[in-house]
Amino acid sequence: MKMRAGSQHEVAVQKQLRAKRLTSAQVGEERLQKALAFSGIGSRRDMEELIAAGRVSVNGKIAELGVKVKQADEVRIDGKRVTMRWQDRLARVVLYHKQEGELVTRDDPQGRLTVFDRLPRLSSSKWVAVGRLDFNTSGLLIFTTSGDLANRMTHPRFEMEREYAVRVLGELTDEQIAELRKGITLDDGPAKFTHIEAQGGEGMNHWYRVVLKEGRNREVRRMFEHFGLTVSRLMRVRFGALTLPGRLKRGQFYELSETEVLAVMKWADLKLNGEAKDH
């Protein structure tokens, strides 16, 4: 992704995209609990409990779980009208260079710094993490205001590629590399790299570039441990079509421009606001 300002034409296009809003018809209907959560009333689970308790009405009728609402609808909680916010604008996407030792969580009981503490503040929505990286893994983390984009990139049925640079103590044999391409069996099922390439190294340390289409817990580390090799450094460099920018230092983020976000939405086959299309 670009790390510099574009031409005057690009800046003008981005300004138009920033100001563009979807019409009511384009926004369409949304599940009530999701719409309330997006409006900042509370978590989706909290909203489900309010609806189940009969405390929410839509157009004068007590709402039931699963009901959908649109912009013209009047929503009330305990008889008080709610000001609804709608996802009617371009979603936001941030690329973050995670450092080893950072936590990918919103709340840490020990009060340690998390990656969410380093992101831009949002007033009308929240950042959704696209997948996770464990405590000792560095590299590309993606955050977005679009829950559907996060789902599109992480749900197993979409088989989104994740690419990692891996440093191990020791070296794989040609036979072991062939096995990792064909598939091995871990405790939680089969696993394989769709691509693995030796990248050289010094002394006992050797680097590999690997690609896989799922994100199970510690999967890359466990695949090397299957052959008795310890991963000493693990860095994610690509997730789907998004690559870690070369000039992005650890602990820093880069927010995609409006034109870049639009390209991501087209690639993911989502609407401008990051919602799934009706097919």
FENTAQUI-V713281 format. One record per residue. RES is the residue in one letter. OMEGA is omega in radians with two decimals (* if undefined). BURIAL is I if it has 24 or more other ideal C-beta (glycine too) atoms within 12 Angstrom, else O. Layout:
# FENTAQUI-V713281
res=<RES/RES>
omega=<OMEGA/OMEGA>
burial=<BURIAL/BURIAL>
This chain:
# FENTAQUI-V713281
res=<M/K/M/R/A/G/S/Q/H/E/V/A/V/Q/K/Q/L/R/A/K/R/L/T/S/A/Q/V/G/E/E/R/L/Q/K/A/L/A/F/S/G/I/G/S/R/R/D/M/E/E/L/I/A/A/G/R/V/S/V/N/G/K/I/A/E/L/G/V/K/V/K/Q/A/D/E/V/R/I/D/G/K/R/V/T/M/R/W/Q/D/R/L/A/R/V/V/L/Y/H/K/Q/E/G/E/L/V/T/R/D/D/P/Q/G/R/L/T/V/F/D/R/L/P/R/L/S/S/S/K/W/V/A/V/G/R/L/D/F/N/T/S/G/L/L/I/F/T/T/S/G/D/L/A/N/R/M/T/H/P/R/F/E/M/E/R/E/Y/A/V/R/V/L/G/E/L/T/D/E/Q/I/A/E/L/R/K/G/I/T/L/D/D/G/P/A/K/F/T/H/I/E/A/Q/G/G/E/G/M/N/H/W/Y/R/V/V/L/K/E/G/R/N/R/E/V/R/R/M/F/E/H/F/G/L/T/V/S/R/L/M/R/V/R/F/G/A/L/T/L/P/G/R/L/K/R/G/Q/F/Y/E/L/S/E/T/E/V/L/A/V/M/K/W/A/D/L/K/L/N/G/E/A/K/D/H>
omega=<-3.13/-3.14/-3.10/3.09/-3.12/3.10/3.12/3.12/3.13/3.13/3.13/3.12/-3.14/3.11/3.11/-3.14/-3.14/-3.09/-3.04/3.08/3.06/3.05/3.11/-3.14/3.14/3.10/3.09/-3.12/3.12/3.08/-3.02/-3.10/3.12/3.14/3.11/3.12/3.12/3.14/3.07/-3.12/-3.13/-3.14/3.14/3.12/3.11/3.14/3.09/3.13/3.10/-3.13/-3.14/3.14/3.10/-3.08/-3.09/3.10/3.07/-3.13/3.04/-3.14/3.10/-3.06/3.04/3.11/3.11/3.14/3.13/-3.13/3.09/-3.01/-3.09/-3.07/3.07/-3.11/3.12/3.03/-3.08/3.09/-3.11/-3.10/-3.11/3.03/-3.06/2.99/-3.08/3.13/-3.02/-3.14/-3.12/3.09/3.10/-3.13/3.13/3.00/-3.09/3.10/-3.10/3.05/3.00/3.13/3.08/-3.11/3.06/-3.13/3.12/-3.08/3.08/-3.12/-3.12/3.08/-3.13/3.13/3.09/-3.12/-3.13/3.13/-3.07/-3.06/3.07/3.13/3.11/-3.12/-3.02/3.11/3.12/3.11/3.05/3.13/3.07/-3.07/-3.10/2.94/-3.10/-3.00/-3.05/3.13/-3.14/3.02/-2.95/2.92/3.14/3.07/-3.12/3.02/-3.12/3.08/3.14/3.08/3.11/3.12/-3.13/-3.07/-3.04/-3.09/-3.07/-3.06/3.12/3.07/-3.12/-3.11/2.96/-3.12/-3.08/2.89/-3.02/3.02/-3.12/3.05/-3.07/-3.06/3.08/3.01/3.10/3.13/3.13/3.08/3.12/3.11/-3.13/3.07/-3.10/3.12/3.07/-3.14/3.06/-3.12/-3.09/3.05/-3.11/3.12/3.09/3.00/3.04/3.07/3.02/-3.07/3.08/-3.10/3.12/-3.14/3.13/3.12/-3.13/-3.11/3.10/-3.12/3.06/3.01/-3.05/3.10/3.03/-3.00/3.07/-3.06/3.11/-3.05/3.07/-3.01/-3.12/3.13/-3.10/3.12/3.07/3.11/3.09/3.13/3.07/-3.13/-3.14/3.07/-3.14/3.06/-3.12/-3.05/3.07/-3.08/-3.14/3.04/-3.08/-3.13/-3.07/-3.09/3.08/-3.14/-3.06/-3.09/-3.13/-3.08/3.12/-3.13/3.14/3.10/3.05/3.08/-3.13/3.07/-3.11/3.13/3.10/3.10/3.13/3.11/3.11/-3.13/3.10/3.11/-3.11/-3.13/3.10/3.06/-3.09/-3.09/3.11/3.10/3.12/3.09/3.05/-3.13/*>
burial=<I/O/O/O/O/O/O/O/O/O/O/O/O/I/O/O/I/O/O/O/O/O/O/O/O/O/I/I/O/I/I/I/I/I/I/I/I/I/I/O/I/O/O/I/O/O/I/I/O/I/I/O/O/O/I/I/I/I/O/O/O/O/I/O/O/O/I/O/I/I/I/O/I/O/I/I/I/O/O/O/O/I/O/I/I/I/I/I/I/I/I/I/I/I/I/I/I/I/I/O/O/I/I/I/O/O/O/O/O/O/O/O/O/I/I/I/O/O/I/O/O/O/O/O/I/I/I/I/I/I/I/I/I/I/O/O/I/I/I/I/I/I/I/I/I/I/I/I/I/I/O/I/I/I/O/O/O/I/O/I/I/I/I/I/I/I/I/I/O/O/I/I/O/O/O/I/I/O/O/I/O/O/O/I/O/I/O/O/O/O/I/I/I/O/O/I/O/O/O/O/O/O/O/O/O/I/I/I/I/I/I/I/I/I/I/I/O/O/I/I/I/I/I/I/O/I/I/O/I/O/I/I/I/I/I/I/I/I/I/I/I/I/I/I/I/O/O/I/O/O/O/O/I/I/I/I/I/I/I/I/I/I/O/I/I/O/O/I/O/I/I/I/I/I/I/O/O/O/O>
